[in-house]
């Protein structure tokens, strides 16, 4: 056996172990990912893929695949960045993508129209279009079109939740690739807004920028834009056929209170949808607590359970709330 392949395999194993054991920095997970974050040798990136033929930079995504690309189709996770529906970029998911590719997934990080360019539901329409394009491109990139998950942070979590609750709703399927479904098979929501009307009232009282961000997204005050606010609430669209959800929230979040995740948890549990709400005591809005080893392990177990095609007993999964405490640095 030649020494180089053996050394290369050892290097890849060491890299995978490092990615699993070392917490990814918070900015790598949800915001302000360094553009110079080095690409691991076990990852191949297809950057700036246009998921809309007539779209510009707002309709492009980066696709991360294991390298070498496996012969069998790869389960896919779509990462939706935060930024108050206005800021942020597809590169914000780079650290998450590197870690999950090492776990055997493909990861797609799309851009979508900001609220300054178009009000809701433009953002959801774009996300659903990206999912449809990915399904249409599954053979080309060896993606498992039957096992697609979504995960989002903050405002991206809101969009991920909507992807999960509007899979069978064609109201927002208004762009291209209409022959492919836009539903997903598992959803992770990190400190995501759910009821924007209720959250707007909270934000007004605390004088945070979130109230203005919600008004920009909905095209006005939710008390006036009643239909927009209702359509932007994931709970509105529940039918009982939604995929499993993992919700993670910090108890000290003063931007998006944890009560928002509890609203979605209660609604999903009522519909008997598998849902896991995990509360991190002392954690705020983003931060290293959300990429601690135990949280990474929770994310890994969740997506492995629902996206990797291994038969698992559906009956054993129920609505559950767990808790942990943010570690002090």
C-alpha positions in Angstrom: 0.0 0.0 0.0 1.3 3.4 -0.9 2.0 5.7 2.1 0.3 8.8 0.8 -3.3 7.4 0.7 -2.8 6.1 4.3 -1.5 9.4 5.5 -4.3 11.2 3.7 -6.9 9.0 5.4 -5.3 9.6 8.8 -5.4 13.4 8.2 -9.1 13.2 7.2 -9.9 11.2 10.3 -8.1 13.7 12.5 -9.9 16.6 10.8 -13.3 14.9 11.4 -12.5 14.3 15.1 -11.4 17.9 15.5 -14.6 19.2 14.0 -16.6 17.0 16.2 -14.8 17.7 19.5 -14.0 21.4 19.1 -16.9 23.7 19.4 -17.4 25.9 16.3 -17.1 29.6 17.2 -20.5 31.3 17.5 -19.8 33.7 14.6 -19.1 30.6 12.4 -22.5 29.2 13.2 -24.9 32.1 12.8 -23.4 35.4 11.9 -20.3 37.2 10.7 -18.5 34.0 9.5 -14.9 35.0 8.5 -14.6 34.9 4.7 -11.1 33.4 5.2 -12.3 30.4 7.2 -10.1 27.7 5.7 -11.9 24.9 3.7 -11.1 21.4 5.1 -9.6 19.0 2.6 -12.7 16.7 3.0 -15.1 19.4 1.7 -15.8 20.5 -1.9 -17.6 23.8 -2.4 -19.8 24.7 -5.4 -20.2 28.5 -4.9 -22.7 30.9 -6.2 -25.1 28.4 -7.9 -28.1 30.2 -9.3 -31.3 28.6 -8.1 -33.4 31.2 -10.1 -32.5 31.6 -13.8 -33.3 35.3 -13.8 -32.1 36.0 -10.3 -29.1 38.0 -9.2 -26.8 37.5 -6.2 -29.9 37.3 -3.9 -30.9 34.1 -5.7 -27.6 32.1 -5.4 -26.5 29.5 -3.0 -23.3 27.7 -1.9 -23.4 23.9 -1.9 -21.0 22.0 0.3 -20.3 18.3 -0.4 -18.1 15.7 1.1 -14.9 15.1 -0.9 -14.5 12.7 -2.6 -18.2 12.7 -3.3 -19.8 9.4 -2.1 -21.4 7.0 -4.7 -24.7 6.9 -2.8 -27.0 10.0 -2.6 -26.2 12.3 0.3 -28.8 13.7 2.7 -29.0 17.5 2.5 -29.4 20.2 5.1 -30.4 23.8 4.0 -28.9 26.4 6.3 -30.8 29.7 6.5 -28.8 32.7 7.9 -30.1 35.3 10.4 -29.9 39.1 10.3 -33.3 40.4 10.9 -34.5 39.4 7.4 -32.4 42.2 6.0 -28.7 41.5 6.8 -26.6 38.4 6.7 -25.4 36.2 3.9 -25.0 32.7 2.7 -21.4 32.6 4.0 -22.7 32.8 7.5 -23.4 29.1 7.4 -19.9 28.1 6.4 -18.8 26.8 9.8 -22.0 24.8 10.2 -21.6 23.4 6.7 -18.0 22.3 7.4 -19.0 20.5 10.6 -22.0 18.8 9.0 -20.2 17.7 5.9 -17.8 15.9 8.2 -20.8 14.1 9.5 -21.9 12.8 6.1 -24.3 15.5 4.9 -24.4 17.9 2.0 -25.2 21.5 3.1 -26.7 24.3 1.0 -26.5 27.9 2.2 -28.8 30.2 0.1 -29.1 33.9 -0.1 -32.6 35.2 -0.3 -34.2 38.7 -0.9 -33.8 41.0 2.1 -36.8 42.8 3.5 -35.3 46.1 2.1 -35.7 44.7 -1.4 -39.1 42.9 -1.0 -41.5 42.3 1.9 -42.7 38.9 3.1 -43.4 36.4 1.6 -40.5 37.0 -0.8 -38.0 35.5 1.6 -40.1 32.3 2.0 -40.7 32.1 -1.7 -36.9 32.2 -2.3 -36.2 29.5 0.3 -38.8 27.2 -1.2 -37.5 27.9 -4.6 -34.0 26.9 -3.5 -35.3 23.6 -2.1 -37.1 22.9 -5.3 -33.9 23.7 -7.3 -31.9 21.4 -5.1 -34.3 18.6 -5.7 -34.2 19.2 -9.4 -30.4 19.1 -9.2 -30.2 16.0 -6.9 -28.9 13.6 -9.6 -26.2 16.1 -10.7 -24.8 16.6 -7.2 -25.7 13.2 -5.8 -28.2 14.6 -3.3 -30.8 12.5 -1.5 -33.9 14.3 -2.6 -36.1 12.3 -0.2 -34.1 13.4 2.8 -33.7 17.2 3.0 -33.6 19.1 6.3 -33.6 22.8 7.1 -32.0 24.7 10.0 -32.0 28.4 10.7 -30.9 30.9 13.2 -32.9 33.9 14.4 -34.8 35.3 11.4 -33.4 32.3 9.5 -35.0 30.1 12.1 -38.3 31.8 11.4 -38.0 30.9 7.7 -36.9 27.3 8.5 -40.0 26.9 10.6 -42.1 28.2 7.7 -40.4 25.7 5.4 -41.4 23.0 7.7 -45.1 24.1 8.1 -45.8 25.0 4.5 -44.5 21.9 2.7 -47.9 21.0 1.4 -49.0 24.6 1.0 -48.5 25.8 -2.6 -49.5 29.4 -1.7 -45.8 30.4 -1.6 -44.6 28.3 -4.5 -44.5 31.2 -7.0 -41.0 31.0 -8.6 -39.3 28.4 -10.7 -38.8 24.6 -10.6 -42.5 24.0 -9.9 -42.2 20.4 -10.8 -40.4 19.6 -7.5 -41.8 19.7 -4.0 -40.5 22.3 -1.5 -41.2 20.3 1.7 -38.5 19.2 4.1 -38.1 16.2 6.3 -36.7 17.7 9.5 -36.4 21.3 10.8 -34.0 22.8 13.3 -34.9 26.3 14.7 -32.4 28.2 16.8 -33.9 31.2 18.8 -36.3 31.9 15.9 -39.3 34.4 15.9 -42.6 32.7 15.5 -45.6 35.1 16.2 -44.4 38.4 14.8 -47.4 40.3 15.9 -46.8 39.3 19.6 -43.1 39.7 19.2 -43.6 43.2 17.8 -45.4 44.3 20.9 -42.6 42.9 23.1 -39.9 44.6 20.9 -41.7 48.0 21.1 -41.8 47.8 24.9 -38.1 46.9 25.1 -37.2 49.4 22.4 -35.1 46.9 20.4 -34.5 47.2 16.6 -36.6 44.1 16.1 -39.9 46.1 16.0 -38.6 48.1 13.0 -37.3 44.9 11.4 -40.7 43.2 11.7 -42.4 46.2 10.2 -40.0 46.3 7.3 -40.6 42.6 6.7 -44.4 42.8 6.8 -44.7 46.2 5.1 -46.1 47.9 8.2 -47.3 47.4 11.7 -48.6 43.9 12.3 -51.8 45.4 13.8 -52.4 46.9 10.3 -50.9 44.2 8.2 -53.0 41.5 9.7 -53.0 39.1 6.8 -49.2 39.4 6.3 -48.6 38.8 10.0 -50.9 35.7 10.0 -49.2 34.3 6.9 -45.8 34.8 8.4 -46.7 32.8 11.5 -45.6 29.1 11.1 -48.4 28.0 13.5 -51.0 29.3 11.0 -50.1 26.7 8.5 -50.1 23.6 10.7 -52.1 20.7 9.3 -50.7 17.7 11.3 -48.4 16.4 8.5 -45.4 18.5 9.4 -41.9 17.0 9.8 -40.1 16.6 13.2 -38.8 19.8 14.8 -35.8 20.6 17.0 -36.1 24.0 18.8 -33.2 25.5 20.8 -33.5 28.7 22.7 -31.7 30.6 25.4 -33.6 31.6 28.6 -31.8 34.9 28.7 -32.7 35.9 25.2 -33.9 39.5 25.3 -34.3 39.9 21.5 -36.5 36.9 20.8 -37.9 35.6 24.1 -38.0 31.9 24.6 -41.7 32.1 24.8 -41.7 32.3 21.0 -40.2 28.8 20.7 -42.7 27.6 23.3 -45.6 28.8 21.1 -44.4 26.6 18.3 -43.6 23.7 20.6 -47.1 23.8 22.0 -48.7 24.0 18.6 -46.7 21.1 17.2 -47.3 19.0 20.3 -51.0 19.5 20.0 -50.8 18.2 16.4 -48.8 15.2 17.7 -45.8 16.2 15.6 -42.4 15.0 17.0 -40.9 18.1 18.6 -38.0 18.6 21.0 -37.5 22.0 22.7 -34.2 22.5 24.4 -33.7 25.5 26.7 -30.2 26.7 27.6 -30.2 28.6 30.9 -28.2 31.8 30.9 -27.8 31.9 27.1 -28.9 35.0 25.2 -29.5 35.6 21.5 -26.7 33.7 19.8 -23.4 32.9 21.5 -21.0 30.0 22.1 -23.6 28.1 24.2 -25.4 27.2 21.0 -22.3 25.4 19.6 -21.2 23.7 22.8 -20.4 20.0 22.3 -23.6 18.8 23.9 -25.7 21.0 21.5 -23.7 19.9 18.5 -24.3 16.3 19.6 -28.1 17.0 19.9 -28.2 18.5 16.4 -26.3 15.5 15.0 -28.6 13.0 16.7 -31.7 14.8 15.4 -30.7 15.0 11.8 -29.3 11.5 11.8 -32.6 10.2 13.1 -34.7 11.8 10.5 -32.5 12.3 7.4 -30.4 9.2 7.2 -32.4 6.4 5.6 -32.3 4.0 8.5 -35.6 2.6 9.9 -36.3 4.0 13.3 -39.4 3.6 15.5 -41.6 6.6 15.0 -43.6 5.8 18.0 -40.7 6.4 20.4 -40.5 10.1 19.5 -42.8 12.4 21.5 -42.9 16.0 22.4 -40.2 16.7 25.0 -38.5 19.6 26.7 -35.0 19.4 27.9 -32.7 21.9 29.6 -29.0 22.7 30.0 -26.9 25.5 31.4 -24.6 27.8 29.4 -21.0 27.2 30.3 -19.0 30.1 31.7 -15.9 30.9 29.7 
